[in-house]
Amino acid sequence: MSDFDNAIPLSLVPGSKALDRQSVLPPDDTTITFGMHGALCDHYNYTPDVQMPGTLDFLVASVGGCLIGTFAGSLRRARVRIEPEDLTATAHGSIAPDEEGILVLSKITMAYRLRLDEAQREAAEEVHAVHVGRCPNARSVMPAIEIDSGLEIVSLVSA
């Protein structure tokens, strides 16, 4: 595959007092809106009319979404058979103000839960141990953002 550029149109939402932003994503021109909620509102001492996901939420979700996809694809290549409902995760972002008071995402922790046959445990653990280094989004943000990953394996019960 050759190098490519990715151009994403961005704009401020007309009439937004909170400076909400919009982005139009390929391939079908899906519009997403970034705003503020919870701790972001507290940090910026602002109460928006409508609370919405912030850009840091989307960053954590993007890296987490890429990680779970990389893990699932790597399991498939290692012939560890799972159904989509057998693998779930929570991506936890550690966000704090830096010395200048700017909110910084310093760490993303993935907490996976995987249901599988006990005979495949070792292979799944081996895949888990290396999948972060194979994830495009994780590699794009490291080392600025630390990536940590935990795996809980729940054995399937035979009927």
N, C-alpha and C positions, 0 to 999 in steps of 0.2 A: 504494500500500500504506500502510496506517495503522501507527502505532506499535504495538508489542506488547511484552509482558514475557515473560521466559523464566525459569521457576522450575525449578531443578534440585535435587532432594533430595540431601543429603550426610549422611554419618555416619562415625563411627569404626568400624573393623572390630572386633567383639567379640573380646576375648582377645589383641589385637595389642599386643605390647610395644613395637613400633616406631611406634605411633600411625598405622598404615595407615588410609587413608580410602577410602570407597566413594562412588560417585555413580551415580544411576539416570538414564539418558538417554532422551529421547523419540526416536522415536515408539513404540518397542517395549519400553521399560523395560530396555534393555541396562544391565547393571551393569558398571562399570569400577572397578578398584581402583588406588589410588595408593600408592606405597611409596617405597623408596630403593634405590639401587644405586651402584656405582662411586664416582665423585668425591663424590656426595652423602653416601655413607656415610663417606668419608674426612673430609669437611668437618665432619660432625656427630659423628665419632668413635663410630660405631655400626655393629655388624655384625648385620643382621637375619637371621632364620632363612631367609627367602626374599627374594631381591632382586627388585624390581619396578620398573616405570617410575615416575618421579617426576612431580610436577605440572608441573615445568618441561619435561620431555619432552613431556607432552601439550600444553603451550602452544606449543612449537616445532612439533609435529606439526599442531596446529590451524591455526596461521597458515600453515604450509607447505602444508597440504592445501587451504586456501582459495586460496592464491596459484596453485597448479598448476591448480586448477579455473577460476579467473578467467582465467589465461593460455590454457588450452584453449578456454574459451568465447569469449574474444576472438579467438582464431585462427579459430574457426568463423564468427563474425560477419564477419570480414574475408575469408572464403572461402578461407582457407588450409587445404587438405585434408590431414588427418592421421588415422591410425588411433590408437586408444588406446595401443598399444605403441610408437608413434613418439615419445612424450613421456614422459620420466622426469625426476626431480629428487631432489636431496638437500637437505634443510633443515638447516643447521648453526647451532646456537645458541651464542652467545658468553656464557658465564656466569662471573661472578667475584664474590667478596665485595666489598661496598661498604665504606665507612669504618667502619661499625658491625658488620661481619662477616656481614651478611645477604647471601645469594646473590641476585644480580640478573641477569636476562637483559637484556643491553644491545643485542644485535644478532642478527638472523637473516639469514643469507646463503643465498640459493637458488642452487643450481647445476643449471641445466637442461641436458638433452641432448635435442635435437630432430632427428629424421630427417625430411627433406622434400626435395621436388624443388627443385633449385637455382633454378628460375624463381620460386619463392615465397619465397626468402631475404629480399628487401627488405621484403616485407609482414610476414613473421614478426618481423624485427628491429624494425619500427615498432610492432607490437603489444607486443613485449617491453618496449620503452622506456616504455610508459605503463601497463602492466597493474597494477603495484603500487598506483598511485593509485586503481584501480577495485576493489580487493579489500576487502570488508567487514572481514575480520579484521585485515588490515594497517592499514587506516585507523583501526581501533579501538585499536590499540596504539601507533601513531606519535603523537607524536615520542618517547615514553618508550623505545621499542625501535626502533632503526634497522633498516631493511629494505634489503638490498642484493641484487642479482640479476645473475647471469651466465648467458649463453646460449652453448652449444656447438652449432653446427649441423653435422650430418653429412648430406651429400648422398646421396640415394637413388641406387643404381647401377641403371641400366636393364638389363633382362635381354636 
